[in-house]
Amino acid sequence: MSRRSGPVRLLGAALLTGGAASVVVVAITAALVGGASVAAATADRARDATLSDAVAASPPSQRDLSDSLRGVPFTGPAEGGDHGLPPELEPVWGAAFDSLDRMADSMEPTVAEMTDAPRAVVRLDRAKALPFGPGPTPDADVLLSFDPRLTELVDLVDGEWPGPVVEGEPMPFVLTEELAEQFGWAVGEVRAVGYSAGERELTLSGVVAPRDPDAEEWDHAAVALHASVIDNGESPPTFVGVGYADPGSIGALDDLAGSARLELWFPVDPGRLDADASTETIAALRRFGATPNTVKMTTAFGVEEVTASPAGRTATVITATQPTLASLTSLLAIAAAAAVFAAAAVLVLAVRGLVTRRRGLLALAAARGASDGARAGWIAAESALLALVGSLVGTAAASVLVGPSTGGMLAGIGAVGVAAGAAAATGALLVRGGTRADDPARLRSRLRVAAESGVLVVAAALVVLALTTPPSTETGASPVVTLLPVALAAAGCAVALRLVPALLGLAERSARRRRGLVPLLAPARAGRDPSMGVVPVLALVTGAMLAVLGSGMYATVADGVEAAARSQVGADIRVDARYLGVPQIEAATGVDGVTAVAVVAADPDVDLAYPDGDARVTVYVVDPAAWAAATGDSLPVPDGGPEAVVSRTVAERLAGEPLSIRDTAVTVGLVAADDSPFGRAASWVAVSQETAAALGVRPVPSALLAAVDDQTDVEAVAAEFEVIFADLGTVRTPQDVVDQRLGAPSVRTLVAGMAAAVAAAAVLTVLGAMLALGGAAAARRRLFALLRALGSPSRAEYALVVGELAPSLAVAVPVGVLAGVLLVPLTAATVDLTTFTGGADAPEVVYGWGTAGLVLAALVVVVGASTLVAAAVARRSGAAGAIRTVDEEG
């Protein structure tokens, strides 16, 4: 047999006789890769949910890709196939929907995937319906519509469906039940309406009810279900609503083409948005809106091709959400980086245990002439194979739970590489020169000092780079920030490992004054193998650091949300309304428990003279005394003047120049954040009523703020306000805003991500401790047996095992806490947290020591319990068997 056949047989034997060490490597790799896969997939889904919720918050009429074309679509059948329309409507609407399909074909994949089949409806201009009969009738304005999918949206509850439009006869149409009641329009009644082409007559043929009042289609005709009410002062109100005529009769509307328009839209499904492709989606949406598509139309000037440019607010909303996605990604990456670093260290320790088990085979291979490279290659191949098996198992399990994940695949590749590299390095060095694993000569002090100094220098450099590199709205914080927890954990580990020997020396000096062997043996065993202690120390430092980081980030965001909510709401209760009349204001003032009410009036169209040119600002007008009573003294409005409070945006653009509004000089009394309790404008000026009169502005009441006494339930008062301001506006309390923002997907994901990172660090800490303790299990069993043979009490064995890990625990946890204390403000300074709080200013850093303390206590308890388990396992060995055992390390 050739000389090279021996090492090959040794490799085969190694692969087949790995035993428990091989199982440990496979299990740990599977757990790490599976956990990474689940975490990555969950984070991707959370980012998608954050984007979807932001887009879904926009009404469908705003987010859908829509356009309105003057005229009536040219009628004709489809060129091929059908569009899912009722058969009788295909010959009429088919050509129009062919044009819409051609628009859809011009969409890029990212846009096509997020949109549904096109919708279209013809509407006539708003026209006042005048009754022919005597008697008072509600003032009603009708928008007559022709919707090809009407029968899918409503059910007939009275009368009959509208028949075809016949020239010279009243046009039949239907109304929803509530509209018919508000209009006072009975079935069969005829009223006259006027269009640019002349007067027509309408007859109500039937009454319908919506099948789903919450269907998104109704948002494109919101006044079809409930009339819009226009307050005409002392005159009766005007009701405005949508009625529906026969959609097959659009061919009979050519003479009304000047009063008609085609409304078309492509519904956007927020649930199909992909956060990872947000930038591409924005660009594709804008290109689609700029693509020249045409629809053949009958207009007042004849038949022509009319250009359509469907667009909506979706691209704007995605753009506005990108900073939130970027900040969320950065924070999750920061937490994940530390956990991955600790996971890699634990995997290295598991591989080291496997390589140590192969000491005999490696020594035999070296004796037969195998080089360092050959030994490293053999053991690296085995470890890589085991890690590959574990990666496949973990990836498969994660795929069943959450589906495939690119992050999980990358984690699997990384795990195989780490396992192979760790095995190669350990296998090449383990038997070189016959050195012992715990021989201090194996550790070159100069190299160690250089390595530790390098770690500290790199950590300091990363901190400087992170603080000086601005974040991006698309990618979030600089990638350097992601490395901060890794650098701090490594630096903390280096510091802790330098402090552990000092603590052990103190313990040894103290043990000399005590009776028994255990006080001397515990610190001696703890310091016997410094390399084995790196991973437990690193895991402990990382776990403590992440506990402080996770608690600090949540506490900072939660406090920031509360502060921003209080600042923006301004009082105990806030009402934002499109109309605030004296009766509503008086009713709100009279609610039990309300101590003060302030009304905010706004004029959003006021010119302000900036140094670089004029621009429009919103002028808010309040009564200073009522404002102070309702909101407190945090943002006082000057009484008299002309003097004003201005937003930071206005002040920065003024750049120190005097404030002038409509050629009137105004003194700037106070500069406040843009997100003020006055309103939602970013460029604003707040003045008293006296100053507003001098400026000649025309404010309209837009908000009401109310203070409630301490003995009254704010929610109860808010419920009464809901009744007073029903259908006029929204009623909010600071707690409503807090609950909404803390319940947002981005904040929930942040909390869950930080909690998962802390939990992962805790698990890795326990694994690291158990692997470290397990690496010395054989020697510990022999020692226990000898101690028992010498008459040492069994309870001393627990103290001996605890003493092995206690010094690391006593040093690593405080060092990790210190690293977390540094990491929290660094993270807050480099990641835009206002995307979570909703405020204009960065929140104040809060550490959340209560939560962090509980997590740290649980971490210490779990590690301590695992230590006791290791002691119990070691005590199972008998004295006689242990004495006969040959020390393989000798």
Residue, then its C-alpha position, 0 to 999 in steps of 0.5 A: m500500500s502506498r505511503r499516501s493511502g494511510p492519511v486517506r484511511l485516517l480521514g475516512a475513519a475520522l468522518l465515521t468515528g466523530g461521535a458526540a463532537s461531530v453531532v455537536v458541530v452539526a447541531i450547533t450549525a443547524a441551530l445557527v443557520g436555521g435561526a439566521s434564516v428565520a430571522a432574515a425572512t422575518a425581517d424581510r417580511a417586517r420591512d415589507a409590512t412597514l412599507s405596505d402599511a405606509v402605502a395602505a394608509s393613503p386612500p385608494s383614490q390617491r395611491d392608485l395609478s389614475d387619470s381623468l380624460r375629458g370626453v367619452p371613450f370611443t365605443g367598440p368591441a375588444e380586438g381579442g378576448d374579453h375583459g371580464l365585463p358583462p357580455e352585453l357591455e363587451p361590445v361597448w367598453g371592449a375598445a376602451f379596456d384594450s387601451l387600458d391593457r396596452m397601458a398595463d403592458s407598458m408597465e415594468p415588472t415591479v409596477a405590474e406585480m403591485t397593480d390589479a386589473p384596470r378600472a374605468v368609469v364615465r362621469l358627467d359634471r356635477a349638475k344641480a337637480l331641480p324638481f318640477g313639482p311644488g314643495p320644498t326639496p333638498d338642494a341636490d347636486v348629482l354626478l351621473s356615472f356610468d360604471p361597467r361593474l356596477t352590478e358587481l358592487v351593489d344590489l337592487v333594493d327598490g325599483e328597477w335597474p336603469g334602462p338605456v338612455v334614449e334621446g328625448e326621454p329622461m335618463p334613468f339612474v339609481l341612487t344608494e339608499e342614503l343618498a336617495e333619502q338625503f336628496g328626498w328623491a322618490v323612485g319614478e320622480v323626474r328632475a331637470v339637470g343642466y350641462s354645457a350642452g343643454e338641459r337634460e332630465l333624470t328619473l330615479s328608476g331604483v334604489v341600490a345598496p352596496r354589497d361591501p361599503d368598505a370596498e376600495e372602489w367606493d373611495h373613487a366615488a366617496v359621495a356615492l354612499h354618503a352625500s357631501v354636505i355643503d354648509n350654506g350659512e343661513s340657507p339650506p345645505t347642498f347635498v352632493g352625491v353620485g348616481y349611476a346610469d346604464p353603463g351600456s349607454i355611453g355611446a349615446l353621450d356624444d353630445l355630452a362629451g364636453s361635460a363628461r370625463l373618463e376616470l381610469w385607474f389601476p388599483v395598487d395592492p399594498g400587500r404586494l410591495d417589496a421593500d428591497a425593491s423600493t428604489e426600483t419601484i419608485a423609478a418604475l412608477r415615475r417612468f410609467g407616469a411619463t410613458p405616453n399612452t393614449v385612449k381613443m376618445t370622443t371629445a367636444f372636438g371630435v374623435e381623437e387619441v387622448t394622452a393618459s398619464p396614470a399616476g398616484r401618491t404611491a411613489t411619494v409615499i414609498t419615498a417618504t417611507q424609505p428613511t424608516l426602512a433604512s433606519l430599521t434595517s440599520l438597527l436590525a443589522i447592528a443587533a444581528a452583527a453582534a449576534v453573528f459574531a458571537a455565533a461564529a465564536v461558538l461555532v469555532l469552539a465547537v469545531r475546536g472540541l471536534v479537532t481536539r478529539r482527533r488529537g490522536l489521529l492528527a499525531l499519527a498522521a504527523a508521525r507518518g510524515a503528513s505536513d501541516g497543510a495536509r493535516a489542516g486539509w483533512i480536518a477542515a474537510e471533515s468540519a466543512l462537511l459536518a457544517l454543510v450537513g448542519s447548514l442544510v438541515g437548518t435551512a430546510a427547517a427554516s424553509v418549512l417555517v418561513g420559506p426560503s431566505t437569501g440571508g439563511m443561504l449566506a449564513g450557511i455558506g459563512a458557517v461552512g467557511v468558519a468551520a473549515g477555517a477554524a478546523a484548519a488552523t487548530g488542526a495544523l497547530l494542535v500537535r506541532g512540536g508536541t505542545r500542550a493545548d494549555d501551554p502558555a508558551r504557545l501564546r506569544s505575548r507580543l503577538r497577543v499584545a499586538a492583536e489586542s492593541g489592533v482590536l482597540v485601535v480598530a474599534a476607536a477608528l470605527v467609532v470616529l468613522a461612524l460619527t463622521t459618516p452621514p446616513s443615507t435615506e435609502t441605505g440608512a446608517s453607514p455600513v461602518v455602524t454595523l461593525l460597531p457592536v462587533a468592534l466593541a464586543a471584541a474590544g470588550c473581550a480583549v479587556a476582559l481577558r486581561l482583567v480575568p488573570a488579575l481577578l484569578g491572582l486575587a482569588e489565589r492569594s485569598a485562597r492561601r488563607r483558607r482551608g481546603l484544596v478547592p479554593l486553590l484549585a478553582p482559580a488554577r483550573a480557570g486560568r489553565d487554558p486561556s484560549m478556551g475562555v475566549v469564547p465564553v467571555l466573548a459571548l458574555v460580553t456580547g449578551a450583556m451588551l445586547a441586553v443594554l442596547g435592546s433595552g436602551m433602543y426601545a426605551t429611547v424610541a418609546d420616550g421619543v414617541e411619547a414626547a413627540a405625541r405630546s408636542q404635536v397633539g398639544a393638549d389633552i385632546r385635539v380636534d382637526a376638522r375641515y369645519l369648526g362652527v360656533p355651535q361645535i366650539e360651544a358644545a366642546t367647551g361645555v363638556d364636563g371636565v373641560t377646563a380650557v379650549a383653544v381654537v387654531a385658525a389657519d391661512p395656508d396661503v400667505d407670502l413671506a419675504y425670504p432673503d432668497g425670494d418670496a415663498r408661501v407659509t401657513v399663518y396660524v392664529v390663536d388667542p394667546a390666553a386661551w392657548a396658554a390655558a389649553t396647552g400650558d406654557s411650553l410654547p407661548v404665543p406673544d400677545g400683541g406685537p407684531e410678534a410671532v413664533v416661527s418654525r425652525t424651517v422658516a428661521e433657517r431660511l431667514a438666516g437672521e434676516p428680519l421677518s416680513i409678511r405682506d410688507t409688515a415687519v414682524t418680530v420673531g419671539l420664539v423659534a420652535a420645532d416644525d412639528s408643532p401643536f398648531g398644525r401639520a405645516a413645516s413652514w409656519v408662523a403663529v401669531s395672535q389675533e391682533t397681529a393677524a389683523a395687522l397682517g391682513v390674513r384670513p384664517v379659517p378655524s382648523a383645529l381645537l385643543a382642549a385641557v381636561d382636569d385631573q379628576t376627569d377621564v380624558e377618554a370619556v371626554a374624547a368620546e363626547f367630542e367624537v359625537i360633537f364633531a362626527d363627520l367633521g374631523t378627527v379627535r385624538t389624545p396623546q395616548d392615541v398617537v402613542d398607541q398608533r406609533l408604538g403599534a406600527p410595524s416598524v416599531r414592532t419589528l424593532v422591538a422584536g428584532m432587539a428581543a430576538a438578538v438579546a435572546a440569541a446572545a443569551v442562548l449563545t452565551v449558554l452554549g459557549a459556557m457549556l462547550a467550554l465546560g464540556g471541553a474540560a469534562a474528562a479532566r474534571r471527572r478525573l479530578f473529582a474522582l481523585l478528590r473523592a479518593l482523598g476524602s474531599p466532600s462532594r459538595a466541594e465539586y460544585a464550588l470547583v466548577v462554579g469557580e472555573l466560570a465565575p471569574s469570567l462572568a464577574v468580569a465579562v458582564p460589567v465589561g459588556v454593560l459598559a460596551g452597551v452603555l457606549l453603543v446606545p448613544l453611538t447608535a442613536a447618533t448614527v441612526d435616524l430614530t425620528t422615523f420611529t418617533g414621528g418627531a422632528d428632533a432626535p429623541e433623548v437617549v434613555y437606557g431602560w435599566g429596569t428591563a436591562g437589569l432583568v435580562l442580565a439577571a436572567l442571563v447570569v442565572v441561566v449560565g449559572a444553571s448550566t455550570l451546575v449541570a456540568a458539575a453534575v455530569a462530571r460527578r458521575s465518574g467513579a474514582a477507580g475508573a478515573i485513576r486508571t485513565v491515562d492523561e492524553e494531554g500528558 
